[in-house]
């Protein structure tokens, strides 16, 4: 170079090519948004997003999967470029361990192979599968629901270190919430729930008997895990029902329970959406007639019904005839069919068929107990939920025996006193965690203030109720 000459600069990037690439990526991002909003099967939407994602970042292998939290396994939505052994590993519980080590289940930022929090060689998925297959780079991004629960994972692998670029990582991170909405099984479930008129509470029932919150609707005590109502729903689903509706007796009347089987979509652990709504027109049917109809629906004879309800057989026959007339049915068989079709019955599991003699002795003159006794205990729990209550102490508050209190709670709230206490404690802890400053508060102190003495059991119950660990609620930004 001559003395005094300016140093040579690297050639400027072709601005036209850069602009063209930007337009391609923006068009691909728009296509992903359109696919995410489209109806149809989850796997179809996932497959439709693979090609526009390839235009954003060229890849040799692709994997998108949804987590089954009960089995700690991922259900594959779409994959390409991996052999069968790799796919088996990625679907299994060991892959979830790799994901947790990298932190992809806690943050929605993209993670590339060269910037993992732990060396990629320490991750079995990389050392045993990706590296031997010739992959040099790639990225992963966690998919999360709108309320912050880890939903699944997207990975894209390359055989060159030229990809992913910083721009590619940033764009895919921006698209991750849209991709998550496209494959979130709750989306279709929430749509189904909105079809049930006047529903004012609901939960989603899982394969393992757990309950998850339903978007836009609060939970309800009759839908607590282990409740008799959910036992009825589980039994009906096991018999192949995809829809059911029945009544649950409460002190102030009846609630309508509607169960809709979830579509068989990955990750397959969601079984039904269960909703609480105001009852339909009961056609003047009395509580006793609704119970009799429930036993008729299950095929009981008049003699068996009479024995179970401690009534004379002729009285049962009269009630059946009256119920059939109110339903406009000429026979008891047709009355049972119409009651089942319209959900105008109380299932057997929600009827006290043979109360203990000791319980009948403690009952009010009408034989059904006093709502005031349950209200007294509910008020005590609401006012002092952090106290170390025992069942005996709660029963003393109501001036009843523990057995009688259990009976009254099952009749009035379809749950037990101690389960109701845990429900209140979890709700108060959730509210406090949502408002607390993570700098000055801790999960342990909040759990203890709300009556939980064992942090591990609190964390397990909280995750079961709200779908996320309590620590995630505490650190979630406002």
N, C-alpha and C positions, 0 to 999 in steps of 0.2 A: 504494500500500500504506500502510495507517495506521501511524503511528509506534508502535513497540513490537510490531507484529504479526510473527509468525514468517514467514520466507520460505517461499514455496510450493515443495514438493518435486515432482520428476517422479513421475508415477504409477508405483506399484510394479508389477513384472511379474506377470502372471497366474500364480500359483503352480501352479494346476491345469493351465494350458497348458504350462508348463515341465515339469511331471512327465509329462504325456502325451507330449510330444516326447521326453523321456528314455526312456520305455518303448518308443516306436517305434524309437528308435535301438538300444536293447538287443536288441529282438526281431530287428531287421535284422542285428545283429552275430551273434546266435545262428544265424540262417539261413545266414550266410556260413560259420560254423564247420561247420554240417551239410553244406553243399554241398562244402566242402573235403575232408571225410572220405568223400564218396560215390565209388563206383567209376564207371567210364565214361571217355569221351573228354575230353581236356584242354579242347577248345573248348566242350564242353557245360557243364563246370564254370565256365568263365570267363563264358559267357553267363548262367548261372543266378545269378551274383553281381552282375550289373549292376543289377537292379531293387532288391535290398536296399541296395546302395551309393547308389542314387538317393534312397532314403528317409533315408539318413544325411546326404547332401549333395545338394541339387537341382543338376542340371547340365544343360547344353544339348549338350555333346559329351563323348564318352567314348572312351578308347582303352586297351586292354591288349594287350601284345605281349611275346614272348619273344625273347631275343637269340640269333642265330646267330654265335658268336664267330669262326668261321673266315671268314665273309664280311663281318663287321662290319655286319650288317643285322638288323632286327627282323622276326620273323614275326608278323603280326597274329593275335590270338586272338579279339578281339571289338572292334567299333568302331561308333559312331553319331555323327551330327551333323557329320561332316567330309566335304568334297567329295573327289573322286578325286585331285586334284592334291596336296592336303594329305596324304592317306593314302600317296601314292607317296613324298613327301618323308620322312614319318615312318618309313617302312619302310627307307629307304636309309641309306647310311653317313654322310651329312651330319648326320642327326638324332643319330647317336651322338656326333658332335662337339659338338652342343649339350648333350647329356646330360652329357658329360664336363666341359664348361665349367661347368655348374651344380653338378656333383658328385653327381648322382643315382646314378651307378654306383659311388660309394664310401661312401655313407651311406644308411641306411634312413629318415632323418627326412623328413617332408613339406616340400616347398618350394612356396611360393605365388608368384604372379606379382609381387607387390610386395616380396618379400624374397629374390629371387634374388641370389646372390653377385656376378653381373654384371648390369648393366642389361638388362632384358628386350628393349629395343630393339636390343641388340647380338646377340641370338639370332635367327638367320634364321627359325627356325620361328615365332617370335612376329611379327617385323616383316613377313615376306612372306606368312604364312598365317593365324595366329590373329587378329592385329589387323585386317587387311582383312575378316575374316569377322564382325567385331563383338564378339569376345570381350573382356571387360574384366578378368576374374580367372580363377583356376583354381589347381589344385595338381597336383603330380607327386610320386610316391613310387617309389623303386627297390624292386624285388623281389629278394630274395637267398636263396640256398640256405642250409641249416643250417650249412654249413662256410664261409660268407662269400662265395661267388662271386656276382657280379652275374648275375641270371637274366633280368630284363626290367623293364618299366616300366608303371605305371598313371598315366594323366592324366585329369583331370576339369575341364572348362572351363565358365565361366558368362558370361552377358551382363550381370551385375550385380556390383557390388563388395560386396554384402551377404554373399556366399558366396565362399570358405569361411570359416567362423568358426573361432575358436581351438579350440572344442570339437570341431568337425568334423575339423579337422586332427589333433588328438590321437587321436581314435577311429580314424581311418583309419590313422594311424601304428601304433597298437596292432594293427590287423587285418592290416597288411602281411605279417608272417610267415605268417599263416594263408592269405592269398591266394597267397603264393609257393608254399607247400606244395601248394596246389590245382593249380597250373600247372607244377610242376617235373616235367619228363619223367623225371628219375631215379627218381621215386616208383614208377612202374609197372615200370621196369627192375629196381629193387632187389627188388620183389615177385617178378618172374620169376626172379631169381637165387636167391632162397630156395627155389625149387622143385627146384633141382638138389642132390641129396643129397650130403653129404660134401664140398661145395665148400669149399676152404680159402684160395683166392686168386682174384682176378679184377680185370678192368678193363673199361671201356667204350671201344669203338673208335669213332672219329669218321670222318666222310666224308673228311677230309683225311689219314687214316692216323695221327692222333694218338691218344693214350690218356689217359683220364681216370680218376681213382680211383673205385672203386665203394663206396658206403656199406657199412660194417660188414665189409668184406673187404680184406685187404692186397693189394698188387701182387705180382708174381712175376717173376723174371728172364726166364723164357721168354715173358713177355707184354710185354717192352720194345718200344718203338716200333722198327719195322724188323725185328723178329725173324722167323724163318722160320715160326713158329707163326701169327703174325698175317697173314703173307703167304698161308698156306693158307686162313685164315678169309676174308680179303678175296676170294680167288679163288672160294671157294664161294658167297659172297654175290653176287658178280657173275654167277654162273650161276643165280641165283634161289632159292638155298637159304634157308629161314627157320630151320632147325635143322640142326646138324651136330655130330657127336661123333667123335673119333679119338684116337689115342694118340701120345704123344711120348716117345721113349726117353731115359732118364736113366741115370746111372751106377748108381744104386741100384734100377733097375727102370723102370717106365713111369708116366707121368702121364696122366690122362684130361683131354682138352680138350673143353669143350662150348661151342658158340657159339649164341646165340639172337638172331635179328634183332630190332632194336628196332622197336616199332610206329611207323607213319608219323605221328608227332605233331610239332607245332611245337616247336622251330625246325628240325627235320629234319636236323641235323648229326650226330646220334647214330645209328650204324648197327647196332651189335651189342654185346651183353654177352658177354665171353669169360671162362670160368671154368676153374680148375684144381681137380681133385679126385683122390681115390684111384681107381685103375683098378677096373673091375668084374671079375667072374670071367672070367679069360682062357681058361678051358676047357683049360688045359695047353698053350696055344700058345706056341711058342718065339719069341724075338726075330726069328729069321730067317723063321719062318712068318708073323709079323705083317707083316714087310716084303713078303713075297711076296704076301700078301693085299692090301696096299695097292696094289701094281702091278696085281693082278687087278681091283680095284675101278675102276681107271682104264683098264681095257680092254687091258692089255698082253698080248701072246702069250707062250707059254712060251719061245720062242726069244729074244725081246727081253729077257725077264726074266733068262734065263741069261746073256746078254751083259752086261747092266747090273750084275748081281751077281757076275760072274766065276765062274759055276757051270756045271756040265755040264747039258744040257737034261734028261737023265733024272733028275738030282738035283732039279731044279725040279719035274718031274712028280711025283716021290715026295713032296716037301714039300706040294704042292698037294693030293694025295690024302690025306695025313695030316691036313692042316688041315681039309679037308672032313669027314673022319671025326670029328674032335674037335668040329666045329660041328654035327654031325648033318645034314649036307647031302649028298644023293646025287650032285650034280654040282658041277663047279668054278664054274659060273654061279651056282647057288644058294648056294654057299659065299661068293662075292663079294657077293651080295645080303644075306646074313645079316651078314657082316662090316661092310658099310656101314651097315645098319640099326642094329646094336648098337654101332657105333664100335670094332670089334675089328680095327683095322688101323693101320699107320703110313703116312701119306700120302707120296707120292713126294718132295715137297719136303723132307721130314725124313729122307730116306735118302741116305746117301753112295753114289751109284751108280757113280761112276768116280773113285776117289781117285787123286791124282797119284802117280806112281811114287816121287818123292822122299819123299812122306808115308808110303807103305808101307814104305820102307826104314827110317824112323825109328820105326815102330810097335813095340809090344811083341810078343812071340812069337805071341800069339793074333791079331795083326793089327788090334787095336782100340784100342791105346794104353793108357796107365796112368792111372787116376783120380787117383793121387797127384800127378801132374804138374799137373793142374788145381787140385787142392786146395792145392798149394803156392803157386800164383799167387793164388788166392782169399784165402788167409791173408795173403799179403804186401799185397794191396790193402786188406784189412780193417784191417790194423795200421798202414799208412802211406798212407791214401787221399789225403792232402793233398800227397804228393810229386808232382813233375812227371814221372810215369812216361812212358816211351816203349814202344812195342810191343817193340822190341829188348831193352830192360831187363827187361821182364816175361818174355820168352822165355828170357833168360839165367837168371832165377830158377828157371825150370822145366827148365833144361838142354836146351832144344829150340830149333829154328829158329823164327823168327816165323811161317812158314807152317804148321809143325806145331802151334804153339800155337793159331793160329786154327782149325785143323781140330779140335783136341781140345775147344776151348770150344764150337764149334758142335755137336759130337757130345754133349758132356756137359751143357751149359747152354743150348743153342739160342740163343746170342748170341755176340758177339765180346768179346775181352778189354777193349778200350777202351770198348765200350758198357757192359760190366759195371762198369768203373771209374767211369764217369759216373753209373750207377745208384746206386752206393754213395755217391759224393760228394753227389748230390742228396738222398739219404735222410738223410745226416749233417747237411747244411745245413738241411734241413727241421726236423729234430729240434732243432738249435741255435736256429733262428729262432723255433720255437714256445716255447722256454724263455727266450729272451733278453729283457732289459729294453730297450725301444726308446729309453730316455733315454741309456743308456750304450753301446749297441751300434748297429752300422749294417750294412746289407745288404752293403756293399762289403767290410768287414772279415771278416764271416762267410763270404762267398763266397771270399775269398782264403785264409782258413784251411783251407778245404775243397778247395783245389786249382784254383779257377776264377780264371784270370788276366784274363779279359775279362768285365766286369760285364754288358754287353749280352747276350752269348751265355748267360751264367748265367741272367739274368732270363727269356730266351725259353725255355730248357730247363726252368726251374722252373715257369713258367706252363703249359707243355705237360704236365708231369708231375702238377702239383697243381691246375691250373685257376685259380689266383690268382697275382698277382705276389708276389714274396718280401716286398715292403714291407708287404703286407696281412697276411701271417702274422706278421711282426715286431710290428706294432702291434695285433694282435688281443688283446682283453682275456682274461685267464685265466678 
